[in-house]
Amino acid sequence: MELDAPDVLGDVPAAAAAGWVIVGGGVAASLAVAWLIARRIRRGLPAVPPRPHPQAPWSGGDVVATTLSFLGFQVLAAAAVPPTASLQLRLAAGAGAMLAATGVSMLQLMLRGCGRGALGCGLGHLGADLRLAVGGLALLLAPLLGLAAILDRIVPYRHAIVDFLKAHHDVSSVALVVFAAVVAAPIAEEFLFRRVLQGWLERRLDGGAIRGGGGLAVGLSSLAFALAHVGQGLAWVPLFFFGLVVGHLARQTGSIVPGVILHALFNAVSVGLVLLQVAEPAAGGG
């Protein structure tokens, strides 16, 4: 599940005003972060300082098993919910299935000897991870919002959560969306794509004869992440670039924590913009 940035420069006055403020501030922040990165590179330093971390010890079979576990939990959730169930119930079931699959997959890998360091979920660098996430958001927000707005003109963006919020924007419904898009999706997707898949690819490609294997691992995991969101208009295009950034964070730190925080912040901004779009007509109609 992924909530891409909506068209923030639309016809809704509040959303359009907020969109221009976010874009204006976001462009300045993006340029500032890009300048800091360029400055580090000119000094011979990496954009993100690397941390010593263990390689992913699991095999390709483990990657397949984890992927099937995620798909299986989604199938079970869909089967357990009656076809006539409300969208709230289906959304809650889907979010719960993602977290359950993440927990079961982590447990399976831990039983095979993987520690928290190998799984990339340690919290020993939480302050630094938070700074990396905020910097990543500053770098990405304006460019991806702008790209999403352009692509929305070509193929309109479609997502069940957007339709859900248009029909239900009471407190409980918004809380459910926040849980699904800001909590469940970032944890599940970062673990699956950035640690399980990318971690295995890094070990296989870095240790092989392919030059730049680590970068290729980031690119392949980003492509898989983007393709998982095909069917939501052209949202997969900006999500590929999003994946490159969070993938680089995971590669340098060996942790999914900065990516989870960045993913959650990005989705939180997207949810806020959707709420502005759906709230303005409701206020005007009152």
N, C-alpha and C positions, 0 to 999 in steps of 0.2 A: 504494500500500500504506500502510495506516495502522493502528496498533495503539492502540485506544482504551483508556482506563482500565477495568479490570475491576471487578467488584463487590468492593470491598475489605472490606466489612463482612459477609462471608458466614459460613459455619459453620466454616471452617478456623481453628483457634485462632491459629496464628502469623500467618496472613494478616489475621485480624480484629484482632489486637493491633497489628500493624504499620499496618493501615488506620486504627485510631483514633489512633495516634501521628501519622501523616501528616496526617490530617484536623485534629487538634487544632493541631499546629504550622502546618499550611497555612492554617487559618482566621486565626490570629494574623498570619502573614506577609501574607496577602491583605489583611487590614484595614490593616496597616501601610503597604503599598504604595498602597492606595486612599487612605489619609490623605495620603500624600506627593503623590499626583497631585492630590487636591483642593486641597491647599495651594498647589501650583504654579498651578493654574487660578485660585484666588482672587487670586493675585498678578499675574494677567494673562499668565502664561507657558503655553506649550503643555505637554501631558503629556510629550511626547517632543521634545527640541530638534531643530529641522529642520537638515539639512545641505544645502549647495548640491550639486546633482547634476544630471547631464544627463537630459533626458527620453528615454524609449524611442523610438528613431527608426524602429522597424519598423512595418509595415503590418498590417492585418487579415489579409491573405493570409499573412504570415509567422506570425501566431498560428495560423492553420489548419494551415499546413505543419508547425509545431512539434508541434501536437497530434496530427496524423496520424503524425508520426515516432515519438512516444511510443507510440501505439497499434500502429503497425507493428512496432516492436521487440518489444512484448509478444506479438504474433501470431507473429512469427518464433521467439521463445524457446519459446512453447508448441508450435509445429510441430517444433522441433528436438529436443524432449524426448519420448521414446517414452511412450505412454499408460501403460505398466507401470512407468515410472520412479518412483523413490522420491520422497517429499515433499521430502526434502533437496535432491535434484537440481532439482526444479521450483522450489523456493524460491530456490536459488542462481541459476537461469536467469532468474527474474523480476527479482531484484535487479540482476543484471548487465545485463539489458535496460534497466532504468531509468537506470542510470549511462551506458550506451552511448548511449541516446537523448539524455541531457543533454549529453554530450560532443559528439555530432554536431550537435545543434541550436546549441550555443554556437559551434562551428567555422563553421557556415553563416552565423550572424549576424556573426561576426568577419570573415569573407571579404567581407561586404557593408559593412564599415567600422565595425562596432561595437567599441568598446574595452571594457576591463574595467569602467570606470566606468558605461557604459551598460548593461552586462550585470548590474551590481549584485554583482559577486563580488570586488571589491577588498578587501584585508586591511589597508588603511592605518589603520583605526580599530578594530582587533581588541579592544583593551582596553575601549573604550566599548561595542562590540557585545556583548561578554561580559557587561558589567554590565546592559545592556538585556535580554539574554536571561534572566539570573538574576532580574531584577526581574519580567519577564513570567511566568516560571514561578511565582514567589512569588504573584503576583496571581491566576493561573489555576488552580493545582493543586487547591486545596480546592474551589472552586466547581464545577469540571468533574468532579472525582471524585464529588462529591455528586450532581450531575445525572446522571452516568453510572450511579451505583448506583440512583437512582430509576427511570430509564428501563429499566434491566435487569430490574426487577420487572414492567414492562409488556410489553416484548418482549425476550426474552433475547438478550444480545450473542453474536454468532457471528463468529469469525475463524479462518482456516486456521492462523495462527501459534499461537493458543491451543490448538487441537486438536493441533498439531505438538508443542508443549511438554508437553502432557499425556502424549504417547506417547514423547517423546524429550527428556530433560533432562540428557544427558551433556555434557561440556565442548564437544565439537565442534559439537553441535547448538545449544547456547546461543550459541556464537560466531557461527554462521551466522545465527541470529535477530537477534543484535545488529548484525551487518553489514547485514542486510536492513532492519530497523526503525529502527535508530539512525544508520546511515550513509547507505545508498542512498535510502531513502524521503524523509528530510528534504531532501537535496540536490536530488533530482529534482522533488519536489512544490513546494518553495519556488521553484525556478527556473521551473517551468511556470506555476504559478498566481499567484505573487506578483510575478514579474518580467515574464515574457513576456505573460501575459494582463492582469494588473493594470497593468503599466507602459503597455501600449497603451491600456487604458481610461482611465487618468489623462490621457494626452495628448489623447485624443479628447474626453473629457468636460470636463476643466478648460479646454480651449481653446474649448469651445462655449458655448451659451447656457444650459446647465443649471446652476442654482445648487447649490453643494455637489457639483460633479461629482467631485471627488477622493474624497469620502466614499462617493459612489455606486459609484465604481470599486472601492473596498475591499469594499463590500457585495456587489457582483456577483461578484468573484473569490472571496470567502468562500463564496458560495452555490454556485459551480461546484465549489469544493474539497469542500464538504459533500456535494453530489450525487454526486461521484465515489466516495463511500463508502457509497452506498445499497446495502443488502443485508447490512450488518453490524449488524442490529438497528436501534436508534434512535441509533446512534453518530453519525450525521450531524448530529444536533441540537447536542451539545456541540462538535462539530468546526466548526460554523458560527461559534460564538462564539470558538473558538480562532483561526479564520481572520481574524476581525475584528481581533484583537490583533496577530497577526503581519503582517497586511495594513497596519495603521497603522504598525508599525515600518518596513515597507518603504517606505511612502509618505513618511514623515518623513526617512528616511535615504538613500533611493535604493539601498539595499543589501539583498540577501537573507541576508547573513551573520548578523545577529542572529536572524532568523527560523529559519534553519537550526539554529543552536545551541539556540534555545528548543525547536524541534520535536524535536531529538535528545534533549534533556534530558527532555522530556515523555514521549517514547516509551521512554526508558531507565527512567523510574520505572514506567511501565506494564508493561514486561518484568519488572522486579524483582518487582512485585506478583503477576504471573502465576506466576513461579517460586516464590514463597512458597506460592501456592495448590496448585501441583502437587507441591511437595516434601514438604509435610506429610503427605499420605496415603501417599507412598512411604516416609517415615521410620516412620510408624505401622505400615505393613504389614511392615516388616523385622523 
